[in-house]
Amino acid sequence: MTAGELAGHFPFAKPTMSAHFAVLREADLVHATKVGGSIVYSLKLSVVEDALLGFAESLGVGVERNSHQAKRETS
């Protein structure tokens, strides 16, 4: 989605959303591509998946990361 489309889903001013997008880019959670006068953001699913797996593991929930990564690499 474009930055404007994403901002439309939240009750924040566009400069606030821009700051949040910058944090997400810095954390390598999204990819930003300039298309004309807009910036299109894409979620980096593999990064988010790894973060969620790490969080779940820290709570003792789910499969071990190495086991999950091995399954993903063989797929």
PQR file with spaces between the fields and no chain letter, atoms N, CA, C, O and H, PARSE charges and radii, in Angstrom:
ATOM       1  N    MET     1       0.845   -1.185    0.000 -0.4000 1.5000
ATOM       2  CA   MET     1       0.000    0.000    0.000 -0.0000 2.0000
ATOM       3  C    MET     1       0.888    1.246    0.000  0.5500 1.7000
ATOM       4  O    MET     1       2.049    1.203    0.407 -0.5500 1.4000
ATOM       5  N    THR     2       0.319    2.337   -0.460 -0.4000 1.5000
ATOM       6  CA   THR     2       1.066    3.589   -0.403 -0.0000 2.0000
ATOM       7  C    THR     2       1.006    4.136    1.021  0.5500 1.7000
ATOM       8  O    THR     2       0.170    3.729    1.828 -0.5500 1.4000
ATOM       9  H    THR     2      -0.624    2.372   -0.790  0.4000 1.0000
ATOM      10  N    ALA     3       1.904    5.058    1.305 -0.4000 1.5000
ATOM      11  CA   ALA     3       1.918    5.683    2.634 -0.0000 2.0000
ATOM      12  C    ALA     3       0.571    6.333    2.923  0.5500 1.7000
ATOM      13  O    ALA     3       0.065    6.233    4.040 -0.5500 1.4000
ATOM      14  H    ALA     3       2.584    5.388    0.650  0.4000 1.0000
ATOM      15  N    GLY     4      -0.015    6.995    1.932 -0.4000 1.5000
ATOM      16  CA   GLY     4      -1.314    7.636    2.114 -0.0000 2.0000
ATOM      17  C    GLY     4      -2.423    6.642    2.401  0.5500 1.7000
ATOM      18  O    GLY     4      -3.275    6.890    3.254 -0.5500 1.4000
ATOM      19  H    GLY     4       0.396    7.075    1.024  0.4000 1.0000
ATOM      20  N    GLU     5      -2.418    5.519    1.697 -0.4000 1.5000
ATOM      21  CA   GLU     5      -3.428    4.475    1.934 -0.0000 2.0000
ATOM      22  C    GLU     5      -3.296    3.904    3.343  0.5500 1.7000
ATOM      23  O    GLU     5      -4.290    3.704    4.041 -0.5500 1.4000
ATOM      24  H    GLU     5      -1.726    5.318    1.004  0.4000 1.0000
ATOM      25  N    LEU     6      -2.070    3.650    3.742 -0.4000 1.5000
ATOM      26  CA   LEU     6      -1.847    3.128    5.098 -0.0000 2.0000
ATOM      27  C    LEU     6      -2.273    4.148    6.155  0.5500 1.7000
ATOM      28  O    LEU     6      -2.909    3.793    7.147 -0.5500 1.4000
ATOM      29  H    LEU     6      -1.263    3.813    3.175  0.4000 1.0000
ATOM      30  N    ALA     7      -1.921    5.402    5.937 -0.4000 1.5000
ATOM      31  CA   ALA     7      -2.252    6.456    6.908 -0.0000 2.0000
ATOM      32  C    ALA     7      -3.755    6.592    7.079  0.5500 1.7000
ATOM      33  O    ALA     7      -4.226    6.944    8.160 -0.5500 1.4000
ATOM      34  H    ALA     7      -1.404    5.690    5.131  0.4000 1.0000
ATOM      35  N    GLY     8      -4.510    6.319    6.029 -0.4000 1.5000
ATOM      36  CA   GLY     8      -5.962    6.404    6.101 -0.0000 2.0000
ATOM      37  C    GLY     8      -6.595    5.423    7.072  0.5500 1.7000
ATOM      38  O    GLY     8      -7.756    5.585    7.446 -0.5500 1.4000
ATOM      39  H    GLY     8      -4.127    6.033    5.150  0.4000 1.0000
ATOM      40  N    HIS     9      -5.854    4.416    7.480 -0.4000 1.5000
ATOM      41  CA   HIS     9      -6.376    3.393    8.398 -0.0000 2.0000
ATOM      42  C    HIS     9      -6.101    3.711    9.868  0.5500 1.7000
ATOM      43  O    HIS     9      -6.526    2.973   10.756 -0.5500 1.4000
ATOM      44  H    HIS     9      -4.910    4.284    7.176  0.4000 1.0000
ATOM      45  N    PHE    10      -5.394    4.804   10.119 -0.4000 1.5000
ATOM      46  CA   PHE    10      -5.000    5.141   11.487 -0.0000 2.0000
ATOM      47  C    PHE    10      -5.349    6.586   11.806  0.5500 1.7000
ATOM      48  O    PHE    10      -5.307    7.443   10.923 -0.5500 1.4000
ATOM      49  H    PHE    10      -5.049    5.404    9.398  0.4000 1.0000
ATOM      50  N    PRO    11      -5.696    6.866   13.072 -0.5600 1.5000
ATOM      51  CA   PRO    11      -6.093    8.229   13.458  0.2800 2.0000
ATOM      52  C    PRO    11      -4.905    9.122   13.830  0.5500 1.7000
ATOM      53  O    PRO    11      -4.946    9.819   14.844 -0.5500 1.4000
ATOM      54  N    PHE    12      -3.852    9.100   13.015 -0.4000 1.5000
ATOM      55  CA   PHE    12      -2.660    9.888   13.294 -0.0000 2.0000
ATOM      56  C    PHE    12      -2.402   10.846   12.143  0.5500 1.7000
ATOM      57  O    PHE    12      -2.821   10.589   11.015 -0.5500 1.4000
ATOM      58  H    PHE    12      -3.818    8.534   12.192  0.4000 1.0000
ATOM      59  N    ALA    13      -1.722   11.934   12.417 -0.4000 1.5000
ATOM      60  CA   ALA    13      -1.328   12.870   11.381 -0.0000 2.0000
ATOM      61  C    ALA    13      -0.283   12.221   10.471  0.5500 1.7000
ATOM      62  O    ALA    13       0.455   11.338   10.910 -0.5500 1.4000
ATOM      63  H    ALA    13      -1.381   12.142   13.334  0.4000 1.0000
ATOM      64  N    LYS    14      -0.215   12.646    9.223 -0.4000 1.5000
ATOM      65  CA   LYS    14       0.734   12.062    8.274 -0.0000 2.0000
ATOM      66  C    LYS    14       2.189   12.170    8.729  0.5500 1.7000
ATOM      67  O    LYS    14       2.953   11.229    8.515 -0.5500 1.4000
ATOM      68  H    LYS    14      -0.815   13.362    8.866  0.4000 1.0000
ATOM      69  N    PRO    15       2.609   13.291    9.357 -0.5600 1.5000
ATOM      70  CA   PRO    15       4.000   13.332    9.844  0.2800 2.0000
ATOM      71  C    PRO    15       4.277   12.261   10.907  0.5500 1.7000
ATOM      72  O    PRO    15       5.376   11.712   10.964 -0.5500 1.4000
ATOM      73  N    THR    16       3.287   11.971   11.738 -0.4000 1.5000
ATOM      74  CA   THR    16       3.437   10.921   12.752 -0.0000 2.0000
ATOM      75  C    THR    16       3.586    9.567   12.073  0.5500 1.7000
ATOM      76  O    THR    16       4.433    8.760   12.453 -0.5500 1.4000
ATOM      77  H    THR    16       2.393   12.417   11.692  0.4000 1.0000
ATOM      78  N    MET    17       2.754    9.326   11.064 -0.4000 1.5000
ATOM      79  CA   MET    17       2.829    8.064   10.335 -0.0000 2.0000
ATOM      80  C    MET    17       4.179    7.945    9.628  0.5500 1.7000
ATOM      81  O    MET    17       4.772    6.867    9.596 -0.5500 1.4000
ATOM      82  H    MET    17       2.065    9.982   10.754  0.4000 1.0000
ATOM      83  N    SER    18       4.659    9.039    9.069 -0.4000 1.5000
ATOM      84  CA   SER    18       5.955    9.033    8.393 -0.0000 2.0000
ATOM      85  C    SER    18       7.065    8.617    9.353  0.5500 1.7000
ATOM      86  O    SER    18       7.967    7.865    8.984 -0.5500 1.4000
ATOM      87  H    SER    18       4.178    9.915    9.094  0.4000 1.0000
ATOM      88  N    ALA    19       6.990    9.109   10.576 -0.4000 1.5000
ATOM      89  CA   ALA    19       7.990    8.735   11.583 -0.0000 2.0000
ATOM      90  C    ALA    19       7.902    7.248   11.897  0.5500 1.7000
ATOM      91  O    ALA    19       8.927    6.590   12.072 -0.5500 1.4000
ATOM      92  H    ALA    19       6.257    9.720   10.875  0.4000 1.0000
ATOM      93  N    HIS    20       6.694    6.718   11.969 -0.4000 1.5000
ATOM      94  CA   HIS    20       6.517    5.282   12.229 -0.0000 2.0000
ATOM      95  C    HIS    20       7.041    4.455   11.059  0.5500 1.7000
ATOM      96  O    HIS    20       7.675    3.420   11.263 -0.5500 1.4000
ATOM      97  H    HIS    20       5.861    7.253   11.826  0.4000 1.0000
ATOM      98  N    PHE    21       6.778    4.908    9.835 -0.4000 1.5000
ATOM      99  CA   PHE    21       7.300    4.197    8.667 -0.0000 2.0000
ATOM     100  C    PHE    21       8.824    4.165    8.696  0.5500 1.7000
ATOM     101  O    PHE    21       9.436    3.156    8.346 -0.5500 1.4000
ATOM     102  H    PHE    21       6.262    5.748    9.669  0.4000 1.0000
ATOM     103  N    ALA    22       9.434    5.270    9.114 -0.4000 1.5000
ATOM     104  CA   ALA    22      10.891    5.330    9.204 -0.0000 2.0000
ATOM     105  C    ALA    22      11.423    4.304   10.204  0.5500 1.7000
ATOM     106  O    ALA    22      12.452    3.672    9.965 -0.5500 1.4000
ATOM     107  H    ALA    22       8.937    6.090    9.398  0.4000 1.0000
ATOM     108  N    VAL    23      10.722    4.142   11.316 -0.4000 1.5000
ATOM     109  CA   VAL    23      11.125    3.151   12.322 -0.0000 2.0000
ATOM     110  C    VAL    23      11.003    1.746   11.744  0.5500 1.7000
ATOM     111  O    VAL    23      11.887    0.914   11.947 -0.5500 1.4000
ATOM     112  H    VAL    23       9.887    4.656   11.511  0.4000 1.0000
ATOM     113  N    LEU    24       9.922    1.477   11.029 -0.4000 1.5000
ATOM     114  CA   LEU    24       9.726    0.155   10.428 -0.0000 2.0000
ATOM     115  C    LEU    24      10.798   -0.141    9.374  0.5500 1.7000
ATOM     116  O    LEU    24      11.277   -1.270    9.272 -0.5500 1.4000
ATOM     117  H    LEU    24       9.204    2.153   10.864  0.4000 1.0000
ATOM     118  N    ARG    25      11.173    0.881    8.589 -0.4000 1.5000
ATOM     119  CA   ARG    25      12.256    0.698    7.608 -0.0000 2.0000
ATOM     120  C    ARG    25      13.576    0.442    8.324  0.5500 1.7000
ATOM     121  O    ARG    25      14.337   -0.443    7.932 -0.5500 1.4000
ATOM     122  H    ARG    25      10.784    1.799    8.672  0.4000 1.0000
ATOM     123  N    GLU    26      13.846    1.209    9.364 -0.4000 1.5000
ATOM     124  CA   GLU    26      15.097    1.048   10.128 -0.0000 2.0000
ATOM     125  C    GLU    26      15.191   -0.353   10.734  0.5500 1.7000
ATOM     126  O    GLU    26      16.275   -0.932   10.807 -0.5500 1.4000
ATOM     127  H    GLU    26      13.228    1.928    9.682  0.4000 1.0000
ATOM     128  N    ALA    27      14.060   -0.890   11.165 -0.4000 1.5000
ATOM     129  CA   ALA    27      14.022   -2.232   11.750 -0.0000 2.0000
ATOM     130  C    ALA    27      14.022   -3.318   10.674  0.5500 1.7000
ATOM     131  O    ALA    27      14.014   -4.508   10.991 -0.5500 1.4000
ATOM     132  H    ALA    27      13.180   -0.420   11.106  0.4000 1.0000
ATOM     133  N    ASP    28      14.032   -2.912    9.406 -0.4000 1.5000
ATOM     134  CA   ASP    28      14.031   -3.828    8.265 -0.0000 2.0000
ATOM     135  C    ASP    28      12.776   -4.696    8.218  0.5500 1.7000
ATOM     136  O    ASP    28      12.820   -5.840    7.765 -0.5500 1.4000
ATOM     137  H    ASP    28      14.038   -1.946    9.149  0.4000 1.0000
ATOM     138  N    LEU    29      11.649   -4.138    8.693 -0.4000 1.5000
ATOM     139  CA   LEU    29      10.382   -4.867    8.669 -0.0000 2.0000
ATOM     140  C    LEU    29       9.569   -4.582    7.415  0.5500 1.7000
ATOM     141  O    LEU    29       8.689   -5.363    7.055 -0.5500 1.4000
ATOM     142  H    LEU    29      11.613   -3.209    9.060  0.4000 1.0000
ATOM     143  N    VAL    30       9.856   -3.477    6.752 -0.4000 1.5000
ATOM     144  CA   VAL    30       9.144   -3.128    5.520 -0.0000 2.0000
ATOM     145  C    VAL    30      10.152   -2.728    4.447  0.5500 1.7000
ATOM     146  O    VAL    30      11.280   -2.326    4.731 -0.5500 1.4000
ATOM     147  H    VAL    30      10.571   -2.843    7.044  0.4000 1.0000
ATOM     148  N    HIS    31       9.700   -2.854    3.216 -0.4000 1.5000
ATOM     149  CA   HIS    31      10.475   -2.398    2.067 -0.0000 2.0000
ATOM     150  C    HIS    31       9.723   -1.218    1.463  0.5500 1.7000
ATOM     151  O    HIS    31       8.518   -1.310    1.229 -0.5500 1.4000
ATOM     152  H    HIS    31       8.784   -3.181    2.985  0.4000 1.0000
ATOM     153  N    ALA    32      10.409   -0.126    1.212 -0.4000 1.5000
ATOM     154  CA   ALA    32       9.787    1.059    0.643 -0.0000 2.0000
ATOM     155  C    ALA    32      10.282    1.264   -0.785  0.5500 1.7000
ATOM     156  O    ALA    32      11.483    1.237   -1.050 -0.5500 1.4000
ATOM     157  H    ALA    32      11.388   -0.051    1.402  0.4000 1.0000
ATOM     158  N    THR    33       9.334    1.469   -1.701 -0.4000 1.5000
ATOM     159  CA   THR    33       9.662    1.703   -3.098 -0.0000 2.0000
ATOM     160  C    THR    33       8.968    2.985   -3.552  0.5500 1.7000
ATOM     161  O    THR    33       7.760    3.140   -3.373 -0.5500 1.4000
ATOM     162  H    THR    33       8.358    1.492   -1.486  0.4000 1.0000
ATOM     163  N    LYS    34       9.726    3.888   -4.131 -0.4000 1.5000
ATOM     164  CA   LYS    34       9.137    5.131   -4.634 -0.0000 2.0000
ATOM     165  C    LYS    34       8.539    4.856   -6.010  0.5500 1.7000
ATOM     166  O    LYS    34       9.227    4.385   -6.915 -0.5500 1.4000
ATOM     167  H    LYS    34      10.708    3.762   -4.276  0.4000 1.0000
ATOM     168  N    VAL    35       7.253    5.156   -6.154 -0.4000 1.5000
ATOM     169  CA   VAL    35       6.538    4.975   -7.415 -0.0000 2.0000
ATOM     170  C    VAL    35       5.882    6.306   -7.745  0.5500 1.7000
ATOM     171  O    VAL    35       4.881    6.685   -7.137 -0.5500 1.4000
ATOM     172  H    VAL    35       6.694    5.539   -5.419  0.4000 1.0000
ATOM     173  N    GLY    36       6.450    7.003   -8.705 -0.4000 1.5000
ATOM     174  CA   GLY    36       5.954    8.344   -9.021 -0.0000 2.0000
ATOM     175  C    GLY    36       6.139    9.246   -7.815  0.5500 1.7000
ATOM     176  O    GLY    36       7.248    9.388   -7.300 -0.5500 1.4000
ATOM     177  H    GLY    36       7.263    6.695   -9.199  0.4000 1.0000
ATOM     178  N    GLY    37       5.045    9.857   -7.366 -0.4000 1.5000
ATOM     179  CA   GLY    37       5.103   10.745   -6.207 -0.0000 2.0000
ATOM     180  C    GLY    37       4.749   10.064   -4.900  0.5500 1.7000
ATOM     181  O    GLY    37       4.629   10.724   -3.868 -0.5500 1.4000
ATOM     182  H    GLY    37       4.145    9.741   -7.785  0.4000 1.0000
ATOM     183  N    SER    38       4.581    8.751   -4.931 -0.4000 1.5000
ATOM     184  CA   SER    38       4.178    8.009   -3.738 -0.0000 2.0000
ATOM     185  C    SER    38       5.252    7.028   -3.315  0.5500 1.7000
ATOM     186  O    SER    38       6.124    6.658   -4.102 -0.5500 1.4000
ATOM     187  H    SER    38       4.679    8.214   -5.769  0.4000 1.0000
ATOM     188  N    ILE    39       5.178    6.618   -2.076 -0.4000 1.5000
ATOM     189  CA   ILE    39       6.040    5.548   -1.569 -0.0000 2.0000
ATOM     190  C    ILE    39       5.138    4.364   -1.262  0.5500 1.7000
ATOM     191  O    ILE    39       4.160    4.488   -0.525 -0.5500 1.4000
ATOM     192  H    ILE    39       4.470    6.919   -1.436  0.4000 1.0000
ATOM     193  N    VAL    40       5.475    3.218   -1.833 -0.4000 1.5000
ATOM     194  CA   VAL    40       4.705    2.001   -1.621 -0.0000 2.0000
ATOM     195  C    VAL    40       5.474    1.138   -0.623  0.5500 1.7000
ATOM     196  O    VAL    40       6.661    0.864   -0.803 -0.5500 1.4000
ATOM     197  H    VAL    40       6.269    3.117   -2.432  0.4000 1.0000
ATOM     198  N    TYR    41       4.773    0.713    0.434 -0.4000 1.5000
ATOM     199  CA   TYR    41       5.389   -0.105    1.476 -0.0000 2.0000
ATOM     200  C    TYR    41       4.930   -1.547    1.349  0.5500 1.7000
ATOM     201  O    TYR    41       3.752   -1.823    1.123 -0.5500 1.4000
ATOM     202  H    TYR    41       3.809    0.936    0.580  0.4000 1.0000
ATOM     203  N    SER    42       5.882   -2.461    1.497 -0.4000 1.5000
ATOM     204  CA   SER    42       5.609   -3.897    1.504 -0.0000 2.0000
ATOM     205  C    SER    42       6.174   -4.487    2.777  0.5500 1.7000
ATOM     206  O    SER    42       7.295   -4.169    3.175 -0.5500 1.4000
ATOM     207  H    SER    42       6.839   -2.236    1.680  0.4000 1.0000
ATOM     208  N    LEU    43       5.408   -5.333    3.405 -0.4000 1.5000
ATOM     209  CA   LEU    43       5.838   -5.999    4.624 -0.0000 2.0000
ATOM     210  C    LEU    43       6.801   -7.119    4.266  0.5500 1.7000
ATOM     211  O    LEU    43       6.523   -7.914    3.368 -0.5500 1.4000
ATOM     212  H    LEU    43       4.498   -5.591    3.081  0.4000 1.0000
ATOM     213  N    LYS    44       7.928   -7.187    4.959 -0.4000 1.5000
ATOM     214  CA   LYS    44       8.903   -8.267    4.755 -0.0000 2.0000
ATOM     215  C    LYS    44       8.464   -9.431    5.640  0.5500 1.7000
ATOM     216  O    LYS    44       8.826   -9.517    6.813 -0.5500 1.4000
ATOM     217  H    LYS    44       8.154   -6.541    5.689  0.4000 1.0000
ATOM     218  N    LEU    45       7.676  -10.323    5.045 -0.4000 1.5000
ATOM     219  CA   LEU    45       7.058  -11.402    5.814 -0.0000 2.0000
ATOM     220  C    LEU    45       8.076  -12.310    6.488  0.5500 1.7000
ATOM     221  O    LEU    45       7.842  -12.745    7.615 -0.5500 1.4000
ATOM     222  H    LEU    45       7.381  -10.253    4.092  0.4000 1.0000
ATOM     223  N    SER    46       9.191  -12.610    5.842 -0.4000 1.5000
ATOM     224  CA   SER    46      10.169  -13.514    6.453 -0.0000 2.0000
ATOM     225  C    SER    46      10.760  -12.892    7.717  0.5500 1.7000
ATOM     226  O    SER    46      11.014  -13.597    8.694 -0.5500 1.4000
ATOM     227  H    SER    46       9.381  -12.256    4.926  0.4000 1.0000
ATOM     228  N    VAL    47      10.979  -11.584    7.703 -0.4000 1.5000
ATOM     229  CA   VAL    47      11.525  -10.900    8.881 -0.0000 2.0000
ATOM     230  C    VAL    47      10.504  -10.902   10.008  0.5500 1.7000
ATOM     231  O    VAL    47      10.844  -11.157   11.164 -0.5500 1.4000
ATOM     232  H    VAL    47      10.773  -11.012    6.909  0.4000 1.0000
ATOM     233  N    VAL    48       9.242  -10.615    9.666 -0.4000 1.5000
ATOM     234  CA   VAL    48       8.181  -10.600   10.671 -0.0000 2.0000
ATOM     235  C    VAL    48       7.973  -12.008   11.223  0.5500 1.7000
ATOM     236  O    VAL    48       7.800  -12.185   12.429 -0.5500 1.4000
ATOM     237  H    VAL    48       8.966  -10.407    8.727  0.4000 1.0000
ATOM     238  N    GLU    49       7.990  -13.006   10.344 -0.4000 1.5000
ATOM     239  CA   GLU    49       7.828  -14.391   10.789 -0.0000 2.0000
ATOM     240  C    GLU    49       8.927  -14.775   11.780  0.5500 1.7000
ATOM     241  O    GLU    49       8.640  -15.371   12.818 -0.5500 1.4000
ATOM     242  H    GLU    49       8.130  -12.862    9.365  0.4000 1.0000
ATOM     243  N    ASP    50      10.176  -14.441   11.470 -0.4000 1.5000
ATOM     244  CA   ASP    50      11.285  -14.754   12.372 -0.0000 2.0000
ATOM     245  C    ASP    50      11.132  -14.035   13.710  0.5500 1.7000
ATOM     246  O    ASP    50      11.419  -14.609   14.761 -0.5500 1.4000
ATOM     247  H    ASP    50      10.409  -13.957   10.627  0.4000 1.0000
ATOM     248  N    ALA    51      10.679  -12.779   13.673 -0.4000 1.5000
ATOM     249  CA   ALA    51      10.481  -12.028   14.914 -0.0000 2.0000
ATOM     250  C    ALA    51       9.378  -12.663   15.757  0.5500 1.7000
ATOM     251  O    ALA    51       9.524  -12.797   16.972 -0.5500 1.4000
ATOM     252  H    ALA    51      10.445  -12.313   12.820  0.4000 1.0000
ATOM     253  N    LEU    52       8.285  -13.052   15.120 -0.4000 1.5000
ATOM     254  CA   LEU    52       7.181  -13.689   15.855 -0.0000 2.0000
ATOM     255  C    LEU    52       7.593  -15.041   16.415  0.5500 1.7000
ATOM     256  O    LEU    52       7.219  -15.395   17.533 -0.5500 1.4000
ATOM     257  H    LEU    52       8.168  -12.943   14.133  0.4000 1.0000
ATOM     258  N    LEU    53       8.364  -15.796   15.638 -0.4000 1.5000
ATOM     259  CA   LEU    53       8.846  -17.090   16.135 -0.0000 2.0000
ATOM     260  C    LEU    53       9.762  -16.898   17.344  0.5500 1.7000
ATOM     261  O    LEU    53       9.668  -17.635   18.325 -0.5500 1.4000
ATOM     262  H    LEU    53       8.668  -15.508   14.730  0.4000 1.0000
ATOM     263  N    GLY    54      10.639  -15.915   17.266 -0.4000 1.5000
ATOM     264  CA   GLY    54      11.521  -15.633   18.395 -0.0000 2.0000
ATOM     265  C    GLY    54      10.736  -15.235   19.629  0.5500 1.7000
ATOM     266  O    GLY    54      11.055  -15.660   20.739 -0.5500 1.4000
ATOM     267  H    GLY    54      10.716  -15.316   16.468  0.4000 1.0000
ATOM     268  N    PHE    55       9.712  -14.421   19.440 -0.4000 1.5000
ATOM     269  CA   PHE    55       8.860  -14.003   20.552 -0.0000 2.0000
ATOM     270  C    PHE    55       8.128  -15.205   21.145  0.5500 1.7000
ATOM     271  O    PHE    55       8.078  -15.365   22.365 -0.5500 1.4000
ATOM     272  H    PHE    55       9.453  -14.075   18.538  0.4000 1.0000
ATOM     273  N    ALA    56       7.565  -16.044   20.286 -0.4000 1.5000
ATOM     274  CA   ALA    56       6.856  -17.229   20.763 -0.0000 2.0000
ATOM     275  C    ALA    56       7.800  -18.153   21.526  0.5500 1.7000
ATOM     276  O    ALA    56       7.440  -18.695   22.571 -0.5500 1.4000
ATOM     277  H    ALA    56       7.606  -15.913   19.295  0.4000 1.0000
ATOM     278  N    GLU    57       9.004  -18.328   20.998 -0.4000 1.5000
ATOM     279  CA   GLU    57       9.982  -19.183   21.676 -0.0000 2.0000
ATOM     280  C    GLU    57      10.341  -18.628   23.049  0.5500 1.7000
ATOM     281  O    GLU    57      10.520  -19.386   24.003 -0.5500 1.4000
ATOM     282  H    GLU    57       9.296  -17.888   20.149  0.4000 1.0000
ATOM     283  N    SER    58      10.445  -17.306   23.146 -0.4000 1.5000
ATOM     284  CA   SER    58      10.786  -16.712   24.441 -0.0000 2.0000
ATOM     285  C    SER    58       9.697  -16.975   25.476  0.5500 1.7000
ATOM     286  O    SER    58       9.949  -16.951   26.680 -0.5500 1.4000
ATOM     287  H    SER    58      10.299  -16.691   22.372  0.4000 1.0000
ATOM     288  N    LEU    59       8.486  -17.227   24.990 -0.4000 1.5000
ATOM     289  CA   LEU    59       7.376  -17.569   25.882 -0.0000 2.0000
ATOM     290  C    LEU    59       7.231  -19.072   26.061  0.5500 1.7000
ATOM     291  O    LEU    59       6.386  -19.533   26.828 -0.5500 1.4000
ATOM     292  H    LEU    59       8.281  -17.247   24.012  0.4000 1.0000
ATOM     293  N    GLY    60       8.059  -19.837   25.350 -0.4000 1.5000
ATOM     294  CA   GLY    60       7.982  -21.287   25.444 -0.0000 2.0000
ATOM     295  C    GLY    60       6.855  -21.873   24.616  0.5500 1.7000
ATOM     296  O    GLY    60       6.367  -22.965   24.908 -0.5500 1.4000
ATOM     297  H    GLY    60       8.746  -19.463   24.727  0.4000 1.0000
ATOM     298  N    VAL    61       6.433  -21.142   23.570 -0.4000 1.5000
ATOM     299  CA   VAL    61       5.323  -21.580   22.733 -0.0000 2.0000
ATOM     300  C    VAL    61       5.840  -21.939   21.353  0.5500 1.7000
ATOM     301  O    VAL    61       6.714  -21.252   20.825 -0.5500 1.4000
ATOM     302  H    VAL    61       6.829  -20.255   23.332  0.4000 1.0000
ATOM     303  N    GLY    62       5.314  -23.008   20.755 -0.4000 1.5000
ATOM     304  CA   GLY    62       5.610  -23.320   19.363 -0.0000 2.0000
ATOM     305  C    GLY    62       6.822  -24.198   19.172  0.5500 1.7000
ATOM     306  O    GLY    62       7.311  -24.842   20.100 -0.5500 1.4000
ATOM     307  H    GLY    62       4.605  -23.567   21.184  0.4000 1.0000
ATOM     308  N    VAL    63       7.296  -24.205   17.930 -0.4000 1.5000
ATOM     309  CA   VAL    63       8.420  -25.053   17.546 -0.0000 2.0000
ATOM     310  C    VAL    63       9.727  -24.299   17.707  0.5500 1.7000
ATOM     311  O    VAL    63       9.752  -23.071   17.793 -0.5500 1.4000
ATOM     312  H    VAL    63       6.899  -23.682   17.176  0.4000 1.0000
ATOM     313  N    GLU    64      10.808  -25.057   17.745 -0.4000 1.5000
ATOM     314  CA   GLU    64      12.117  -24.428   17.837 -0.0000 2.0000
ATOM     315  C    GLU    64      12.455  -23.766   16.511  0.5500 1.7000
ATOM     316  O    GLU    64      12.078  -24.264   15.451 -0.5500 1.4000
ATOM     317  H    GLU    64      10.788  -26.055   17.675  0.4000 1.0000
ATOM     318  N    ARG    65      13.161  -22.652   16.567 -0.4000 1.5000
ATOM     319  CA   ARG    65      13.500  -21.877   15.367 -0.0000 2.0000
ATOM     320  C    ARG    65      14.273  -22.720   14.366  0.5500 1.7000
ATOM     321  O    ARG    65      13.961  -22.678   13.176 -0.5500 1.4000
ATOM     322  H    ARG    65      13.467  -22.247   17.429  0.4000 1.0000
ATOM     323  N    ASN    66      15.269  -23.484   14.802 -0.4000 1.5000
ATOM     324  CA   ASN    66      16.079  -24.275   13.873 -0.0000 2.0000
ATOM     325  C    ASN    66      15.226  -25.293   13.138  0.5500 1.7000
ATOM     326  O    ASN    66      15.430  -25.535   11.949 -0.5500 1.4000
ATOM     327  H    ASN    66      15.522  -23.518   15.768  0.4000 1.0000
ATOM     328  N    SER    67      14.275  -25.890   13.839 -0.4000 1.5000
ATOM     329  CA   SER    67      13.385  -26.852   13.229 -0.0000 2.0000
ATOM     330  C    SER    67      12.520  -26.179   12.178  0.5500 1.7000
ATOM     331  O    SER    67      12.333  -26.719   11.087 -0.5500 1.4000
ATOM     332  H    SER    67      14.109  -25.693   14.806  0.4000 1.0000
ATOM     333  N    HIS    68      11.992  -25.006   12.497 -0.4000 1.5000
ATOM     334  CA   HIS    68      11.143  -24.275   11.570 -0.0000 2.0000
ATOM     335  C    HIS    68      11.946  -23.811   10.359  0.5500 1.7000
ATOM     336  O    HIS    68      11.468  -23.914    9.229 -0.5500 1.4000
ATOM     337  H    HIS    68      12.144  -24.568   13.383  0.4000 1.0000
ATOM     338  N    GLN    69      13.143  -23.308   10.571 -0.4000 1.5000
ATOM     339  CA   GLN    69      13.966  -22.843    9.465 -0.0000 2.0000
ATOM     340  C    GLN    69      14.339  -23.998    8.541  0.5500 1.7000
ATOM     341  O    GLN    69      14.370  -23.834    7.322 -0.5500 1.4000
ATOM     342  H    GLN    69      13.531  -23.223   11.489  0.4000 1.0000
ATOM     343  N    ALA    70      14.618  -25.149    9.107 -0.4000 1.5000
ATOM     344  CA   ALA    70      14.962  -26.313    8.282 -0.0000 2.0000
ATOM     345  C    ALA    70      13.787  -26.695    7.406  0.5500 1.7000
ATOM     346  O    ALA    70      13.976  -27.025    6.235 -0.5500 1.4000
ATOM     347  H    ALA    70      14.593  -25.283   10.098  0.4000 1.0000
ATOM     348  N    LYS    71      12.575  -26.658    7.947 -0.4000 1.5000
ATOM     349  CA   LYS    71      11.384  -26.963    7.160 -0.0000 2.0000
ATOM     350  C    LYS    71      11.216  -25.955    6.043  0.5500 1.7000
ATOM     351  O    LYS    71      10.897  -26.326    4.913 -0.5500 1.4000
ATOM     352  H    LYS    71      12.421  -26.390    8.898  0.4000 1.0000
ATOM     353  N    ARG    72      11.433  -24.655    6.352 -0.4000 1.5000
ATOM     354  CA   ARG    72      11.254  -23.604    5.369 -0.0000 2.0000
ATOM     355  C    ARG    72      12.299  -23.718    4.257  0.5500 1.7000
ATOM     356  O    ARG    72      11.990  -23.466    3.092 -0.5500 1.4000
ATOM     357  H    ARG    72      11.692  -24.354    7.269  0.4000 1.0000
ATOM     358  N    GLU    73      13.532  -24.094    4.606 -0.4000 1.5000
ATOM     359  CA   GLU    73      14.600  -24.196    3.613 -0.0000 2.0000
ATOM     360  C    GLU    73      14.409  -25.380    2.679  0.5500 1.7000
ATOM     361  O    GLU    73      14.863  -25.341    1.535 -0.5500 1.4000
ATOM     362  H    GLU    73      13.782  -24.299    5.552  0.4000 1.0000
ATOM     363  N    THR    74      13.749  -26.428    3.143 -0.4000 1.5000
ATOM     364  CA   THR    74      13.534  -27.611    2.305 -0.0000 2.0000
ATOM     365  C    THR    74      12.275  -27.482    1.471  0.5500 1.7000
ATOM     366  O    THR    74      12.044  -28.306    0.586 -0.5500 1.4000
ATOM     367  H    THR    74      13.381  -26.460    4.072  0.4000 1.0000
ATOM     368  N    SER    75      11.459  -26.479    1.722 -0.4000 1.5000
ATOM     369  CA   SER    75      10.210  -26.302    0.951 -0.0000 2.0000
ATOM     370  C    SER    75      10.484  -25.679   -0.388  0.5500 1.7000
ATOM     371  O    SER    75       9.557  -25.457   -1.167 -0.5500 1.4000
ATOM     372  H    SER    75      11.647  -25.810    2.441  0.4000 1.0000
